[in-house]
Amino acid sequence: MKRILRVFAACWLVASPVLAENAPVVVELFTSQGCSSCPPADEFMQVLAERDDVIALSVHVDYWDYIGWKDEFADPKHAERQRAYATLAGRRSVYTPEMIVNGVSDILGAKPMAVATAIEAHKSQARAVAITVSRSGRSVSIQAVVLQNGLGPMTVQMVGYQPQRIAKITRGENAGKTIPYVNVAQDWQVITSWDGLAPLDIKAEAPGAHPVVVLIQADTHGPILAAARAE
């Protein structure tokens, strides 16, 4: 299974056009070091992270910590975010591994074909918001303008991420494994709300020296309308 996943992922990466000028699609993987089903999805994220037209974020949750291994990358806010997605979609529970594409499409586990289909579907949609993000030291400049009417209230968020992290797991379901992770989310914060009636032009302080992603999301956990990263 893992070999098939690698072959498919490699072929998809080569075959898919890289359109850096277009709005990237955000893929959030809700994962845990204590989840035995997660490593294939974590591995697939390495492929997604190489694409310029995708912003891939590994979002570690803490609700499996009780089964023997505390995920050192987890944050309770990440589980809250996942539960909010579930509530809005009418799902009664959360699970790992789960991929959420652009805040809308819910995909169980490591399913490259389903993820590829979702990414292409979101790329084909007309952009709702145009965003530009730049960084100088710890200061991040964010400019955005609405391209469609009737979007309603939006939330501007910023999340830092570490491009590469490695965990040596000694207990729990993945005991004995050394697992590499990519784009590990940390310091997720809401910057401001925005009604879109006037262009957005703000500055925010980056959480640390790592790269950041700025998201503009409908309401607080609705569709992701725009996203950009800053190194």
KEMI-802743 format. One record per residue: residue number from 1; x, y, z of N, C-alpha, C, O in turn. Coordinates in nm, 3 decimals. Example, Ala and Ser with C-alpha at 12.3 -4.5 7.8 and 13.67 -1.06 7.14 Angstrom:
REM KEMI-802743
   pos      n.xx      n.yy      n.zz     ca.xx     ca.yy     ca.zz      c.xx      c.yy      c.zz      o.xx      o.yy      o.zz
     1     1.319    -0.569     0.780     1.230    -0.450     0.780     1.320    -0.330     0.780     1.424    -0.332     0.846
     2     1.285    -0.225     0.708     1.367    -0.106     0.714     1.290     0.003     0.787     1.341     0.114     0.804
REM end
This chain:
REM KEMI-802743
   pos      n.xx      n.yy      n.zz     ca.xx     ca.yy     ca.zz      c.xx      c.yy      c.zz      o.xx      o.yy      o.zz
     1     0.083    -0.120     0.000     0.000     0.000     0.000     0.086     0.125     0.000     0.059     0.219    -0.076
     2     0.190     0.129     0.084     0.276     0.246     0.091     0.348     0.267    -0.040     0.367     0.381    -0.083
     3     0.391     0.158    -0.105     0.461     0.171    -0.234     0.366     0.227    -0.340     0.406     0.312    -0.419
     4     0.241     0.181    -0.341     0.143     0.232    -0.436     0.119     0.381    -0.413     0.107     0.458    -0.507
     5     0.112     0.419    -0.285     0.092     0.560    -0.250     0.205     0.645    -0.302     0.183     0.752    -0.357
     6     0.329     0.597    -0.285     0.445     0.674    -0.330     0.445     0.690    -0.482     0.471     0.798    -0.534
     7     0.415     0.581    -0.554     0.416     0.584    -0.700     0.311     0.680    -0.751     0.338     0.763    -0.838
     8     0.188     0.669    -0.697     0.081     0.758    -0.740     0.116     0.903    -0.712     0.100     0.991    -0.797
     9     0.164     0.928    -0.592     0.195     1.064    -0.551     0.303     1.124    -0.640     0.293     1.240    -0.680
    10     0.406     1.045    -0.671     0.514     1.094    -0.755     0.464     1.129    -0.895     0.501     1.232    -0.951
    11     0.380     1.042    -0.951     0.326     1.066    -1.085     0.235     1.188    -1.086     0.238     1.267    -1.180
    12     0.156     1.204    -0.981     0.065     1.318    -0.972     0.142     1.447    -0.962     0.104     1.548    -1.023
    13     0.251     1.446    -0.885     0.331     1.567    -0.868     0.391     1.610    -1.001     0.393     1.729    -1.033
    14     0.438     1.514    -1.079     0.499     1.546    -1.208     0.394     1.591    -1.308     0.417     1.684    -1.385
    15     0.278     1.524    -1.306     0.177     1.549    -1.408     0.098     1.676    -1.383     0.048     1.737    -1.478
    16     0.086     1.718    -1.258     0.002     1.832    -1.225     0.073     1.963    -1.258     0.190     1.980    -1.224
    17     0.003     2.056    -1.323     0.065     2.185    -1.351     0.087     2.263    -1.223     0.004     2.258    -1.132
    18     0.197     2.334    -1.216     0.227     2.417    -1.100     0.193     2.561    -1.138     0.263     2.623    -1.218
    19     0.087     2.613    -1.079     0.038     2.745    -1.115     0.053     2.839    -0.995    -0.043     2.867    -0.925
    20     0.175     2.886    -0.974     0.204     2.966    -0.856     0.126     3.096    -0.856     0.099     3.153    -0.750
    21     0.090     3.145    -0.978     0.022     3.273    -0.983    -0.125     3.261    -0.944    -0.188     3.362    -0.913
    22    -0.180     3.142    -0.944    -0.318     3.122    -0.906    -0.330     3.105    -0.755    -0.231     3.082    -0.685
    23    -0.453     3.119    -0.706    -0.475     3.105    -0.562    -0.445     2.962    -0.519    -0.503     2.869    -0.575
    24    -0.356     2.942    -0.423    -0.325     2.805    -0.379    -0.442     2.746    -0.301    -0.521     2.817    -0.240
    25    -0.450     2.615    -0.305    -0.553     2.541    -0.232    -0.492     2.496    -0.099    -0.380     2.445    -0.096
    26    -0.566     2.514     0.009    -0.517     2.479     0.142    -0.563     2.339     0.178    -0.682     2.308     0.173
    27    -0.469     2.255     0.216    -0.499     2.120     0.264    -0.453     2.109     0.408    -0.333     2.118     0.436
    28    -0.547     2.092     0.500    -0.515     2.074     0.641    -0.527     1.925     0.673    -0.633     1.865     0.654
    29    -0.419     1.867     0.722    -0.424     1.728     0.768    -0.430     1.728     0.920    -0.336     1.772     0.987
    30    -0.540     1.679     0.974    -0.552     1.661     1.118    -0.494     1.524     1.150    -0.547     1.421     1.108
    31    -0.386     1.525     1.226    -0.307     1.404     1.246    -0.260     1.397     1.390    -0.275     1.492     1.467
    32    -0.202     1.283     1.426    -0.149     1.266     1.561    -0.037     1.163     1.559    -0.042     1.064     1.487
    33     0.065     1.189     1.640     0.174     1.092     1.654     0.126     0.964     1.723     0.191     0.861     1.713
    34     0.013     0.971     1.791    -0.039     0.854     1.859    -0.139     0.774     1.778    -0.206     0.686     1.832
    35    -0.152     0.804     1.650    -0.251     0.739     1.563    -0.180     0.646     1.466    -0.102     0.691     1.382
    36    -0.207     0.517     1.476    -0.140     0.418     1.391    -0.181     0.429     1.244    -0.108     0.380     1.157
    37    -0.295     0.490     1.215    -0.341     0.504     1.077    -0.287     0.629     1.009    -0.308     0.648     0.889
    38    -0.217     0.714     1.083    -0.176     0.843     1.029    -0.049     0.844     0.944    -0.041     0.927     0.853
    39     0.050     0.758     0.967     0.175     0.770     0.890     0.160     0.775     0.739     0.232     0.852     0.676
    40     0.071     0.697     0.674     0.058     0.713     0.528     0.011     0.852     0.487     0.058     0.906     0.387
    41    -0.079     0.910     0.565    -0.124     1.046     0.533    -0.013     1.147     0.558     0.003     1.241     0.481
    42     0.065     1.127     0.665     0.179     1.215     0.692     0.280     1.207     0.578     0.338     1.308     0.539
    43     0.299     1.088     0.525     0.392     1.071     0.413     0.341     1.142     0.288     0.418     1.205     0.216
    44     0.211     1.131     0.262     0.153     1.196     0.145     0.166     1.348     0.154     0.178     1.416     0.052
    45     0.163     1.400     0.275     0.177     1.545     0.293     0.312     1.594     0.242     0.324     1.710     0.203
    46     0.413     1.508     0.243     0.543     1.548     0.191     0.535     1.580     0.042     0.605     1.668    -0.007
    47     0.450     1.507    -0.028     0.429     1.533    -0.171     0.352     1.663    -0.189     0.388     1.746    -0.273
    48     0.245     1.680    -0.111     0.165     1.802    -0.123     0.248     1.926    -0.092     0.231     2.030    -0.155
    49     0.338     1.914     0.005     0.417     2.029     0.047     0.511     2.078    -0.063     0.558     2.192    -0.057
    50     0.540     1.995    -0.161     0.629     2.034    -0.270     0.558     2.113    -0.379     0.624     2.170    -0.467
    51     0.427     2.116    -0.375     0.351     2.182    -0.481     0.334     2.331    -0.451     0.297     2.368    -0.339
    52     0.360     2.415    -0.550     0.342     2.558    -0.532     0.195     2.599    -0.531     0.161     2.705    -0.479
    53     0.109     2.515    -0.588    -0.033     2.549    -0.594    -0.111     2.492    -0.476    -0.234     2.496    -0.475
    54    -0.040     2.438    -0.378    -0.103     2.383    -0.258    -0.031     2.437    -0.135     0.091     2.444    -0.132
    55    -0.108     2.475    -0.034    -0.053     2.504     0.098    -0.093     2.389     0.188    -0.210     2.376     0.226
    56     0.003     2.306     0.222    -0.023     2.187     0.303     0.019     2.214     0.447     0.131     2.256     0.473
    57    -0.072     2.189     0.539    -0.046     2.212     0.681    -0.076     2.086     0.761    -0.186     2.032     0.754
    58     0.021     2.040     0.837     0.001     1.928     0.929    -0.047     1.984     1.062     0.027     2.053     1.131
    59    -0.170     1.954     1.096    -0.235     2.012     1.214    -0.251     1.901     1.318    -0.342     1.818     1.309
    60    -0.163     1.900     1.416    -0.160     1.790     1.513    -0.260     1.815     1.626    -0.268     1.925     1.681
    61    -0.335     1.710     1.659    -0.437     1.718     1.764    -0.392     1.638     1.886    -0.303     1.553     1.878
    62    -0.456     1.667     1.998    -0.412     1.609     2.125    -0.505     1.503     2.182    -0.477     1.451     2.290
    63    -0.614     1.471     2.114    -0.713     1.384     2.179    -0.677     1.236     2.180    -0.751     1.155     2.235
    64    -0.564     1.199     2.119    -0.515     1.060     2.131    -0.402     1.049     2.233    -0.346     0.941     2.249
    65    -0.368     1.157     2.300    -0.255     1.154     2.393    -0.276     1.052     2.505    -0.179     0.998     2.560
    66    -0.400     1.025     2.539    -0.428     0.938     2.653    -0.393     0.792     2.628    -0.387     0.714     2.723
    67    -0.371     0.752     2.503    -0.348     0.610     2.476    -0.200     0.571     2.483    -0.164     0.461     2.441
    68    -0.116     0.659     2.536     0.021     0.616     2.563     0.132     0.704     2.513     0.247     0.686     2.552
    69     0.100     0.801     2.425     0.205     0.889     2.372     0.150     1.029     2.356     0.048     1.049     2.291
    70     0.217     1.127     2.415     0.176     1.266     2.404     0.238     1.328     2.280     0.361     1.335     2.269
    71     0.156     1.373     2.190     0.203     1.435     2.066     0.264     1.571     2.100     0.193     1.662     2.144
    72     0.395     1.585     2.079     0.465     1.708     2.116     0.433     1.825     2.025     0.464     1.939     2.057
    73     0.371     1.798     1.909     0.337     1.905     1.816     0.191     1.948     1.830     0.148     2.042     1.762
    74     0.115     1.882     1.915    -0.029     1.906     1.923    -0.061     2.034     2.000     0.017     2.081     2.082
    75    -0.179     2.087     1.969    -0.229     2.206     2.038    -0.380     2.187     2.054    -0.447     2.151     1.957
    76    -0.434     2.209     2.174    -0.580     2.194     2.192    -0.661     2.278     2.094    -0.773     2.241     2.059
    77    -0.606     2.392     2.049    -0.677     2.476     1.953    -0.698     2.404     1.819    -0.795     2.430     1.748
    78    -0.606     2.313     1.787    -0.619     2.240     1.661    -0.740     2.147     1.665    -0.814     2.137     1.567
    79    -0.760     2.080     1.778    -0.877     1.993     1.793    -1.005     2.076     1.792    -1.108     2.032     1.739
    80    -1.000     2.194     1.851    -1.117     2.282     1.850    -1.152     2.321     1.706    -1.269     2.326     1.668
    81    -1.049     2.348     1.628    -1.072     2.384     1.487    -1.135     2.268     1.412    -1.229     2.287     1.335
    82    -1.086     2.148     1.434    -1.141     2.031     1.367    -1.286     2.007     1.410    -1.370     1.973     1.326
    83    -1.315     2.024     1.537    -1.452     2.004     1.585    -1.546     2.109     1.525    -1.662     2.080     1.495
    84    -1.496     2.231     1.508    -1.579     2.335     1.446    -1.612     2.299     1.302    -1.726     2.318     1.258
    85    -1.514     2.247     1.229    -1.542     2.199     1.093    -1.649     2.091     1.095    -1.742     2.094     1.015
    86    -1.636     1.997     1.186    -1.731     1.886     1.194    -1.872     1.937     1.225    -1.969     1.892     1.164
    87    -1.882     2.030     1.318    -2.012     2.083     1.356    -2.080     2.152     1.238    -2.199     2.130     1.213
    88    -2.006     2.235     1.166    -2.063     2.305     1.051    -2.106     2.210     0.941    -2.201     2.238     0.868
    89    -2.035     2.099     0.928    -2.068     2.001     0.824    -2.172     1.899     0.869    -2.214     1.814     0.790
    90    -2.214     1.907     0.996    -2.313     1.813     1.045    -2.257     1.678     1.083    -2.331     1.580     1.096
    91    -2.123     1.672     1.103    -2.064     1.547     1.146    -2.060     1.542     1.298    -2.037     1.644     1.363
    92    -2.083     1.425     1.354    -2.095     1.412     1.499    -1.963     1.385     1.569    -1.955     1.396     1.691
    93    -1.860     1.352     1.495    -1.734     1.317     1.559    -1.617     1.363     1.474    -1.634     1.402     1.358
    94    -1.498     1.360     1.534    -1.374     1.390     1.463    -1.286     1.267     1.465    -1.306     1.175     1.545
    95    -1.188     1.265     1.378    -1.103     1.146     1.365    -0.971     1.186     1.301    -0.958     1.296     1.246
    96    -0.876     1.097     1.308    -0.750     1.114     1.236    -0.721     0.985     1.160    -0.759     0.877     1.205
    97    -0.655     0.995     1.046    -0.620     1.118     0.975    -0.739     1.171     0.896    -0.813     1.095     0.834
    98    -0.755     1.301     0.898    -0.859     1.368     0.820    -0.798     1.485     0.746    -0.726     1.566     0.804
    99    -0.828     1.494     0.616    -0.784     1.608     0.537    -0.904     1.696     0.506    -1.008     1.647     0.462
   100    -0.889     1.826     0.531    -0.990     1.924     0.495    -0.930     2.012     0.386    -0.827     2.076     0.407
   101    -0.995     2.016     0.271    -0.944     2.091     0.156    -1.022     2.222     0.144    -1.144     2.221     0.126
   102    -0.950     2.333     0.155    -1.007     2.468     0.146    -1.123     2.490     0.243    -1.216     2.564     0.213
   103    -1.117     2.424     0.359    -1.218     2.443     0.461    -1.350     2.377     0.431    -1.447     2.396     0.505
   104    -1.357     2.298     0.323    -1.486     2.244     0.279    -1.484     2.092     0.263    -1.562     2.022     0.328
   105    -1.396     2.042     0.178    -1.397     1.901     0.140    -1.333     1.816     0.250    -1.220     1.843     0.292
   106    -1.403     1.714     0.295    -1.359     1.626     0.403    -1.316     1.492     0.345    -1.395     1.424     0.278
   107    -1.190     1.454     0.370    -1.136     1.330     0.312    -1.075     1.247     0.422    -0.991     1.295     0.498
   108    -1.117     1.123     0.430    -1.068     1.031     0.532    -0.936     0.969     0.489    -0.927     0.911     0.380
   109    -0.833     0.982     0.573    -0.708     0.910     0.551    -0.627     0.960     0.434    -0.643     1.072     0.387
   110    -0.538     0.871     0.388    -0.449     0.903     0.277    -0.510     0.849     0.149    -0.491     0.733     0.114
   111    -0.582     0.933     0.079    -0.647     0.895    -0.046    -0.605     0.993    -0.154    -0.674     1.091    -0.180
   112    -0.490     0.968    -0.218    -0.438     1.065    -0.315    -0.535     1.101    -0.426    -0.543     1.217    -0.466
   113    -0.611     1.001    -0.476    -0.703     1.032    -0.585    -0.813     1.127    -0.539    -0.848     1.221    -0.611
   114    -0.867     1.103    -0.420    -0.971     1.190    -0.368    -0.917     1.330    -0.341    -0.984     1.430    -0.367
   115    -0.795     1.337    -0.287    -0.733     1.467    -0.260    -0.707     1.542    -0.391    -0.733     1.661    -0.401
   116    -0.654     1.470    -0.490    -0.627     1.532    -0.620    -0.754     1.587    -0.682    -0.755     1.698    -0.735
   117    -0.862     1.510    -0.675    -0.990     1.553    -0.729    -1.040     1.679    -0.658    -1.087     1.773    -0.723
   118    -1.030     1.680    -0.525    -1.076     1.795    -0.448    -0.993     1.919    -0.479    -1.047     2.028    -0.494
   119    -0.861     1.902    -0.490    -0.774     2.015    -0.520    -0.809     2.075    -0.656    -0.822     2.196    -0.670
   120    -0.824     1.989    -0.756    -0.856     2.040    -0.889    -0.992     2.108    -0.892    -1.010     2.208    -0.962
   121    -1.088     2.055    -0.815    -1.220     2.117    -0.811    -1.213     2.256    -0.752    -1.277     2.349    -0.803
   122    -1.137     2.272    -0.646    -1.126     2.404    -0.584    -1.045     2.500    -0.670    -1.074     2.620    -0.673
   123    -0.944     2.449    -0.741    -0.866     2.536    -0.830    -0.950     2.590    -0.945    -0.924     2.699    -0.996
   124    -1.052     2.513    -0.986    -1.134     2.554    -1.099    -1.236     2.662    -1.064    -1.297     2.722    -1.153
   125    -1.256     2.686    -0.935    -1.354     2.786    -0.893    -1.297     2.927    -0.907    -1.178     2.950    -0.891
   126    -1.385     3.019    -0.938    -1.344     3.159    -0.949    -1.299     3.211    -0.812    -1.360     3.178    -0.710
   127    -1.194     3.290    -0.811    -1.143     3.343    -0.685    -1.244     3.440    -0.623    -1.301     3.524    -0.692
   128    -1.264     3.426    -0.494    -1.357     3.515    -0.423    -1.285     3.636    -0.364    -1.342     3.744    -0.352
   129    -1.158     3.615    -0.327    -1.078     3.721    -0.264    -0.937     3.714    -0.318    -0.880     3.606    -0.331
   130    -0.880     3.829    -0.351    -0.740     3.836    -0.390    -0.659     3.883    -0.270    -0.697     3.978    -0.202
   131    -0.547     3.816    -0.245    -0.467     3.846    -0.128    -0.320     3.858    -0.166    -0.270     3.785    -0.252
   132    -0.252     3.951    -0.101    -0.108     3.967    -0.114    -0.047     3.974     0.025    -0.094     4.049     0.110
   133     0.057     3.895     0.047     0.122     3.891     0.178     0.272     3.910     0.158     0.332     3.846     0.071
   134     0.333     3.996     0.238     0.477     4.014     0.235     0.528     4.023     0.378     0.451     4.050     0.471
   135     0.656     3.999     0.394     0.712     3.995     0.529     0.844     4.069     0.534     0.927     4.061     0.444
   136     0.862     4.143     0.644     0.988     4.208     0.673     1.020     4.181     0.819     0.960     4.239     0.909
   137     1.115     4.093     0.843     1.143     4.052     0.980     1.023     3.980     1.039     0.977     3.879     0.984
   138     0.972     4.032     1.149     0.854     3.971     1.211     0.726     4.044     1.176     0.619     4.011     1.227
   139     0.735     4.144     1.088     0.617     4.220     1.047     0.563     4.162     0.915     0.635     4.152     0.816
   140     0.436     4.126     0.917     0.371     4.070     0.799     0.267     4.168     0.749     0.176     4.207     0.823
   141     0.280     4.209     0.623     0.183     4.300     0.560     0.081     4.219     0.482     0.117     4.129     0.406
   142    -0.045     4.250     0.501    -0.153     4.175     0.438    -0.245     4.273     0.366    -0.300     4.365     0.427
   143    -0.260     4.252     0.237    -0.356     4.330     0.158    -0.453     4.233     0.090    -0.412     4.128     0.041
   144    -0.580     4.269     0.088    -0.679     4.183     0.024    -0.794     4.267    -0.028    -0.823     4.375     0.023
   145    -0.860     4.215    -0.131    -0.976     4.281    -0.189    -1.076     4.175    -0.231    -1.038     4.068    -0.279
   146    -1.202     4.205    -0.213    -1.310     4.113    -0.249    -1.331     4.115    -0.400    -1.331     4.221    -0.462
   147    -1.349     3.997    -0.459    -1.372     3.984    -0.602    -1.515     3.940    -0.635    -1.556     3.943    -0.750
   148    -1.589     3.898    -0.532    -1.727     3.854    -0.550    -1.815     3.923    -0.446    -1.769     3.959    -0.338
   149    -1.941     3.940    -0.480    -2.035     4.002    -0.388    -2.095     3.897    -0.294    -2.098     3.778    -0.324
   150    -2.144     3.946    -0.180    -2.221     3.860    -0.092    -2.142     3.759    -0.013    -2.195     3.654     0.022
   151    -2.016     3.787     0.016    -1.934     3.691     0.090    -1.966     3.689     0.239    -1.946     3.587     0.305
   152    -2.016     3.799     0.292    -2.047     3.803     0.435    -1.922     3.824     0.518    -1.816     3.855     0.464
   153    -1.935     3.808     0.650    -1.821     3.831     0.738    -1.709     3.729     0.716    -1.735     3.612     0.687
   154    -1.587     3.776     0.730    -1.469     3.690     0.710    -1.374     3.706     0.828    -1.376     3.807     0.898
   155    -1.293     3.606     0.847    -1.192     3.609     0.953    -1.054     3.597     0.890    -1.030     3.508     0.808
   156    -0.964     3.685     0.929    -0.826     3.681     0.882    -0.743     3.611     0.989    -0.740     3.654     1.105
   157    -0.676     3.505     0.950    -0.599     3.424     1.044    -0.455     3.410     0.997    -0.426     3.424     0.878
   158    -0.366     3.384     1.091    -0.226     3.358     1.056    -0.177     3.239     1.138    -0.203     3.229     1.258
   159    -0.105     3.150     1.071    -0.051     3.033     1.138     0.095     3.017     1.096     0.129     3.025     0.978
   160     0.180     2.995     1.194     0.319     2.963     1.164     0.334     2.814     1.138     0.250     2.735     1.180
   161     0.439     2.777     1.069     0.463     2.633     1.049     0.613     2.606     1.037     0.690     2.687     0.986
   162     0.650     2.489     1.087     0.788     2.443     1.073     0.794     2.347     0.954     0.727     2.244     0.955
   163     0.874     2.379     0.853     0.875     2.298     0.731     0.912     2.152     0.754     0.858     2.064     0.688
   164     1.002     2.125     0.847     1.045     1.988     0.872     1.057     1.963     1.022     1.121     2.041     1.094
   165     0.994     1.855     1.069     1.012     1.813     1.208     1.015     1.660     1.210     0.951     1.594     1.128
   166     1.089     1.606     1.303     1.101     1.461     1.316     1.065     1.421     1.459     1.106     1.486     1.555
   167     0.987     1.315     1.471     0.948     1.265     1.603     0.995     1.120     1.619     0.967     1.035     1.535
   168     1.066     1.095     1.728     1.102     0.958     1.765     1.002     0.913     1.870     1.004     0.960     1.984
   169     0.916     0.822     1.832     0.803     0.782     1.915     0.838     0.653     1.989     0.873     0.553     1.926
   170     0.829     0.654     2.119     0.873     0.539     2.200     0.758     0.465     2.268     0.778     0.357     2.324
   171     0.638     0.523     2.264     0.523     0.457     2.327     0.400     0.472     2.239     0.401     0.546     2.140
   172     0.294     0.401     2.276     0.169     0.415     2.203     0.164     0.333     2.076     0.247     0.243     2.057
   173     0.069     0.362     1.989     0.044     0.281     1.869     0.158     0.286     1.769     0.175     0.192     1.691
   174     0.237     0.392     1.770     0.349     0.404     1.676     0.484     0.386     1.745     0.585     0.436     1.696
   175     0.485     0.315     1.856     0.609     0.295     1.932     0.718     0.235     1.844     0.695     0.141     1.769
   176     0.838     0.292     1.856     0.953     0.244     1.780     0.972     0.309     1.646     1.072     0.281     1.578
   177     0.881     0.395     1.604     0.890     0.460     1.474     0.952     0.599     1.486     0.931     0.671     1.583
   178     1.030     0.634     1.385     1.078     0.770     1.368     1.008     0.827     1.246     1.028     0.779     1.135
   179     0.925     0.930     1.267     0.837     0.978     1.161     0.870     1.122     1.127     0.871     1.208     1.215
   180     0.897     1.151     0.999     0.917     1.290     0.959     0.783     1.356     0.929     0.693     1.293     0.872
   181     0.770     1.481     0.966     0.649     1.559     0.940     0.686     1.686     0.866     0.796     1.738     0.883
   182     0.594     1.735     0.784     0.620     1.858     0.708     0.516     1.963     0.743     0.401     1.932     0.773
   183     0.559     2.088     0.738     0.471     2.204     0.755     0.382     2.190     0.879     0.260     2.199     0.872
   184     0.449     2.168     0.992     0.378     2.145     1.118     0.325     2.278     1.171     0.401     2.369     1.202
   185     0.193     2.287     1.180     0.128     2.411     1.221     0.152     2.441     1.369     0.158     2.351     1.453
   186     0.167     2.570     1.397     0.183     2.615     1.535     0.142     2.762     1.544     0.142     2.835     1.444
   187     0.105     2.803     1.664     0.073     2.944     1.690    -0.038     2.997     1.599    -0.026     3.105     1.540
   188    -0.147     2.919     1.590    -0.260     2.963     1.508    -0.330     3.079     1.577    -0.363     3.070     1.695
   189    -0.351     3.188     1.506    -0.412     3.305     1.568    -0.508     3.376     1.474    -0.487     3.380     1.353
   190    -0.612     3.432     1.532    -0.704     3.518     1.457    -0.651     3.660     1.464    -0.626     3.712     1.573
   191    -0.634     3.722     1.348    -0.580     3.859     1.343    -0.691     3.962     1.354    -0.684     4.054     1.435
   192    -0.793     3.945     1.270    -0.902     4.042     1.269    -1.021     3.985     1.194    -1.010     3.884     1.125
   193    -1.133     4.049     1.209    -1.249     4.020     1.125    -1.253     4.123     1.012    -1.195     4.231     1.024
   194    -1.322     4.090     0.905    -1.324     4.177     0.787    -1.458     4.160     0.716    -1.501     4.048     0.691
   195    -1.522     4.272     0.684    -1.650     4.263     0.614    -1.636     4.273     0.464    -1.733     4.253     0.391
   196    -1.516     4.304     0.415    -1.492     4.309     0.271    -1.544     4.434     0.202    -1.528     4.447     0.081
   197    -1.605     4.526     0.275    -1.663     4.645     0.212    -1.555     4.741     0.163    -1.575     4.815     0.067
   198    -1.442     4.738     0.229    -1.328     4.818     0.186    -1.207     4.726     0.176    -1.202     4.623     0.243
   199    -1.109     4.761     0.093    -0.989     4.677     0.085    -0.923     4.660     0.221    -0.926     4.750     0.304
   200    -0.864     4.545     0.242    -0.793     4.516     0.366    -0.647     4.555     0.350    -0.584     4.521     0.250
   201    -0.594     4.626     0.447    -0.453     4.665     0.444    -0.406     4.674     0.589    -0.424     4.777     0.655
   202    -0.347     4.567     0.638    -0.308     4.561     0.779    -0.169     4.502     0.792    -0.114     4.446     0.698
   203    -0.114     4.515     0.913     0.012     4.451     0.947    -0.011     4.366     1.072    -0.093     4.400     1.157
   204     0.062     4.256     1.080     0.053     4.168     1.196     0.193     4.118     1.230     0.281     4.113     1.144
   205     0.211     4.081     1.354     0.340     4.030     1.397     0.345     3.880     1.378     0.257     3.808     1.425
   206     0.447     3.832     1.308     0.462     3.689     1.283     0.499     3.615     1.411     0.576     3.667     1.491
   207     0.445     3.495     1.431     0.477     3.417     1.550     0.611     3.345     1.535     0.614     3.229     1.494
   208     0.720     3.412     1.566     0.852     3.349     1.557     0.915     3.368     1.421     0.870     3.448     1.340
   209     1.023     3.291     1.399     1.102     3.308     1.277     1.061     3.214     1.165     1.116     3.222     1.055
   210     0.966     3.126     1.191     0.928     3.028     1.089     0.834     3.090     0.985     0.777     3.196     1.009
   211     0.819     3.024     0.870     0.724     3.074     0.769     0.583     3.081     0.826     0.549     3.012     0.922
   212     0.501     3.165     0.763     0.362     3.179     0.806     0.269     3.166     0.686     0.308     3.188     0.571
   213     0.145     3.131     0.716     0.037     3.131     0.617    -0.072     3.223     0.669    -0.110     3.217     0.786
   214    -0.123     3.307     0.581    -0.236     3.392     0.613    -0.358     3.336     0.540    -0.355     3.313     0.420
   215    -0.466     3.315     0.615    -0.590     3.262     0.561    -0.701     3.363     0.577    -0.712     3.428     0.681
   216    -0.784     3.377     0.476    -0.908     3.452     0.489    -1.020     3.351     0.471    -1.033     3.288     0.366
   217    -1.100     3.336     0.576    -1.198     3.229     0.583    -1.337     3.288     0.605    -1.354     3.382     0.682
   218    -1.435     3.233     0.537    -1.573     3.276     0.558    -1.612     3.251     0.702    -1.593     3.141     0.756
   219    -1.668     3.355     0.765    -1.700     3.348     0.907    -1.574     3.308     0.983    -1.474     3.378     0.974
   220    -1.576     3.198     1.058    -1.455     3.155     1.129    -1.404     3.019     1.081    -1.284     2.993     1.084
   221    -1.496     2.931     1.039    -1.456     2.796     0.997    -1.528     2.753     0.870    -1.552     2.634     0.848
   222    -1.563     2.851     0.788    -1.627     2.821     0.661    -1.525     2.799     0.552    -1.409     2.770     0.581
   223    -1.565     2.812     0.427    -1.472     2.796     0.316    -1.354     2.893     0.326    -1.371     3.008     0.365
   224    -1.236     2.846     0.290    -1.119     2.932     0.283    -1.124     3.006     0.150    -1.117     2.946     0.043
   225    -1.136     3.137     0.158    -1.157     3.220     0.039    -1.028     3.268    -0.024    -1.024     3.298    -0.143
   226    -0.921     3.274     0.056    -0.791     3.317     0.005    -0.684     3.273     0.103    -0.708     3.263     0.223
   227    -0.565     3.248     0.050    -0.453     3.208     0.135    -0.323     3.243     0.066    -0.312     3.238    -0.057
   228    -0.225     3.277     0.147    -0.091     3.307     0.094     0.010     3.281     0.203    -0.021     3.291     0.321
   229     0.131     3.247     0.163     0.237     3.221     0.260     0.346     3.327     0.250     0.363     3.392     0.147
   230     0.418     3.341     0.358     0.531     3.434     0.360     0.645     3.367     0.433     0.628     3.315     0.544
   231     0.761     3.367     0.372     0.879     3.303     0.432     0.940     3.393     0.539     1.040     3.356     0.601
REM end
